[in-house]
Amino acid sequence: MLTTQELQEVGRSSYRVGGQSTGRGRPEVDAVTLDPAVHDDLSRDVYCILGVPIDAIGMRGVLGRIRDAARCKTRLLISTPNLNFLVASQWDRSFRQSLILSDLCTVDGMPVVWIARLIGIPIKSRTAGADIFDALKSDAGSANALKLFLFGGPQGAAERAARTLNSEPGGLRCVGWSNPGYCSAEEMSRDDIIEEINASGADFLVASLSSQKGQSWLLRNHDRLAIPIRAHLGAALNFQAGTVRRAPSVLRSLGLEWMWRIKEEPYLWRRYWNDGTAMLGLLVTHVMPFVLCTWWMRRTHERGEALTITQDHGARVVTLSLSGPADARHVDRAIPVFRAAAAARKRVTVDFSNVCAIDARFLGLLLMLRKQLEAQGCVASFVGVSPLMARIFRFGGLDLS
């Protein structure tokens, strides 16, 4: 099994720390100035849903990240969680880790949008993998078309998709494709396959495999692939090849694309049935309890106070003591403190003894803090967690251990 240290990009962010004052009678946390072209995980507007990071980012933001990564040749691993991803991540720990280790997780399925709305996350619509592909394709006004490599899909689909893309002007130009056939992620990772992909000089690698195999293959070859942007976009390749017709926009907007997909690919009914029933169970056992617990904690501590953070830098451990509501309103205050603590490359202990409320946005920030520390060989531990808050952590999918 691949370790987080092996998979996470090291040294991706660079920053400068300096003190500032708010001018409101209380000291402000150390401010961090980032290079605008550099993105780190703590700067993402990420929420935690059932242990999976979800970025509240629209299409414009996604396209900007892709263009930046292509221009700067920086690695960008994109995942597009849908209902199947959420369900699979609950029992497959390595699959969940593949989502956590991604640099961007956009909402693909409408059920995930509905869950986000229920929790109070400001995500109004999907940013599906197929939509990202179409938006890049239609960006004919870009200075340079993104060079694309297509990997996987049914026999002949990648070649047909490439010919279609290259036959008309647009923002994508296919420079290569490969179909390894039906084999394991390990067999798809042979040296000759990786060398062929790297030799293409592409900017964007689009994999079209089963969700778990695709994520596994991308992470297995994370450090071997030279192409900066990578994503498993599933059916997007089939849509481009014309082997599968995509649902009309009205069905997609109503969250009924699954019905169309079953019409086009009848074998999918079993997956949709299993995912749907599993999700009903998760709604009852995790989502609704999370909503109720966060509402109750917020209601019983509605004092309008601010979050304060004190820091204790020891020889081996940085202790961050939080006081007040740890929620979306105060994430901007916590980010520079967390970033400075991670930069110390020590164990970080976050003390919640005086925290009166927490929400999915702050859990997402904690998820990114843990990810960033683990990439450096360090750990984050959470102490002083009340029984009610421990239930919120559990229902939200963030492990306290």
C-alpha positions, 0 to 999 in steps of 0.5 A, a space after each residue: 500500500 502506498 503511504 501518504 508520504 510517498 503520494 503527497 507532493 512535498 514543498 508545494 507551498 511557499 510562504 512568508 510569516 509576519 505579524 499584524 494587528 487588527 486594530 480592534 483591541 486584540 492581537 491578530 494571528 500571524 499573517 501569511 502571504 502566499 505567492 498568488 500562483 501557489 496553492 496549498 491545501 489550507 488555502 482551499 475552501 474545503 468542507 468535510 462530508 462523511 470524511 471526504 473533502 469537498 471544495 466549494 469552488 465553481 467552474 471558473 475557479 476549477 478552470 483557473 486552477 487547471 490553467 495555472 497548473 498547466 502554465 506552471 507545470 505543477 501537479 494537480 490531482 483532481 477528483 470528482 466525488 459523486 454518490 458512488 465515491 461517498 459510499 465507497 469511501 465509507 468502507 474502502 479506507 484507501 479509496 477515501 485516502 485517494 480523495 483526501 490526497 487529491 488537490 481538488 475535489 469538485 462535486 460531481 453528483 446532485 445527491 452530494 449537492 443535496 447533502 451539502 445543502 442539508 449540512 449548510 455548505 454553500 454549494 449550489 450546483 455540480 461541477 461534474 467531470 464531464 462539465 469540466 471537460 466540456 468547458 475546457 473543450 469549448 474554451 477556444 479563446 484560450 491562448 494555447 489549447 491544453 494538450 490531452 492524453 486519454 487513458 482507458 475506456 472501452 476498446 476504441 473509445 479513446 481513439 474516437 474521442 481523440 479524433 473528434 476533439 482534433 477535428 474541430 477547434 477548441 481548448 483541447 488537443 489530444 496528443 495521445 491515447 492508450 487502452 490497456 484493456 481490462 486488467 489490474 491497476 498494477 498491470 496498468 502501471 508497467 514501465 512501457 505504459 507510463 513511458 508512453 504517457 510521459 513521452 506524449 508531452 501532454 498537459 492533462 491526463 484523463 483516465 477513464 476506468 472504474 472509480 476505484 481502479 482509476 483512483 488507485 492507478 493515479 495514486 500508484 503512479 503519482 510520482 512516475 507521471 510527468 503530466 502535471 494535471 491528472 483526473 479520473 473523469 469516468 464517463 466523460 471519455 465515452 461522451 466525447 467518443 459518442 459511445 454513450 449519450 449524455 443526459 439532456 441538461 434538464 434531467 441533469 439539473 433535476 438530479 435525474 441523470 442516473 435514470 438516463 444513464 440506466 437507459 444508456 447502460 442498463 448494467 448500472 442499475 445495480 450500482 445505483 440501487 446499492 449506492 442509493 440504499 447505502 446513502 439512505 442508511 448514511 443519511 439516518 446514521 450520519 448526516 442527520 445526526 451531524 446536522 442536529 448535533 451541530 445545530 444544538 451546539 450552535 444554538 446553546 452557545 449563541 454568544 456572537 464571540 470570536 475564535 481565539 487561538 493561543 500557541 505554545 511552541 515546544 521542542 517537539 510539539 506545537 500546541 494550539 488552544 482554541 477558544 470560542 466557535 470553530 466554524 466557517 466564520 472564523 476559518 480565515 483566522 485559523 488558517 495562518 496559525 495552522 499554516 505556521 504550525 505546519 511549517 514548524 515540522 513538529 507534532 501539532 496538538 489542537 486543544 478543543 477544551 474551550 470550543 463551543 461549536 464546530 461545523 463542516 467547514 472547520 472539520 474540512 480545515 482540520 482534514 487539510 491540516 492533518 493531510 499537510 502534516 502527514 506529508 511532512 512525516 508529522 501528526 496532528 492530534 485533537 484533545 479536549 474534545 467533549 462527548 457532543 463534539 466527539 459525536 460531531 467528529 464521528 458523524 462528519 467522518 473525521 477520525 479523532 485517533 
